[in-house]
Amino acid sequence: MSAAPMRHHGLVERAAGRLRLEPPGFLEPRCDLKGDHALNPATWGSLPAAQPRNAAVLVPVVEHAEGPAVLLTERASGLRNHSGQIAFPGGRMDPEDPSPIDTALREAEEEIGLPRDFVRPLGYLDAYLSSSNYFVLPVVALVRPGAPIVPNPEEVADVFEVPLAFLMDEANQELHAREWRGAIRQYYAMPYGRRYIWGVTAGILRNMYERLYAND
């Protein structure tokens, strides 16, 4: 499979002008709220009335000499929710977390052993509202090569990388559909070899493309 030309390498320069410096709030204009509802307005009808639970994920971009790559996880098969799916390191915000960045860094350390001193946060993408009513705040970050990765087997079955150029190539951002709760639901998917990147993870990557690369 081919990757797009490495025009995607200047991530830091792009992030400086195109990422949010502060996390978006749920009460901000809903036009900026990404999520499962955006592709399926007829299925959702309206946004849920209940206040969503806050969560944060790390979108870790490893700066290899041959080109940047996004670090992703495969969730453990024994997990209660979303087992076996491709995901970013992340999870629910704890009350003691000072910010979503701290949540994302803590979760990455707990899930895959990624030390904080290898990570340089760059900013926030738009928030993503999941079908399970989580208000997910994605934190884009640079990761220095050579970080020791030690997956927590209770949460993570595997850790792998996908070239950023592949993920940021619009040709690889496919719209798929399947039946969900009696209705046809559309979602983004980015198949990569035997990996099926879809749902919230693919939706966040699509927003990263829209924020950083769509106008090139």
C-alpha positions, 0 to 999 in steps of 0.5 A: 500500500502506498503512502502520500508524499512526505509533505506531512512532515512539518507537523510542529509548524502546522500545529502552531496555527491550526490546533486548539491551545485550550480544550473545547468545552461541551457548551461551545457551538455544536458545529465544532463538535465532531462525532458519530452524530455528524455522519448519522443525523437521521439515526441520532435525531439530536444530541443526547440530553445527558451531560457526557462523561469527559475523556481524553486520548493521546494522538502520539506521532513518533518522529522517525528519520524516515518519516512520522508515524502514529502510535496506535493500540489494539485493545485487549480481547478481555475488555468489557467495552470495545475489545479488540478495536484499534484505539489511541491511548486514553480514557476517562478524566479523573477529578484529580487530573489538572487538564485533559493533557494530563489525562492523556499522558497518564493513560498513555503511561498506564496503558503502554508505559510511554514515559511523559518525558518522551512526549511533547503535546502540541495542542487539541483537535476538536472534541469528539462525541462518541455513541456511548456519550463520551466527550473525547478530547484528542491531544496531538503530541510528538513522541521522541523515537526510542521511547520504551513501550511496555503494554499493560496486557489487561488493557492492550493486546498490541502496539503498532505504528501507521505512517502519518502520510498514509492516515493523512491521505484522503484516499485512505479515509473511507466511508463504511456503513453497517447496521447498528441498533436497527439502522444503517450507521456510517463511519470512517474507516482506514484499513491498513493491512490486517488492521481495521481502524474505524469508529472514534479512532478513524473519526479523530484521524479524519478531524486531524486531516481536516485541521492540518492538511485538508487545505494543502 
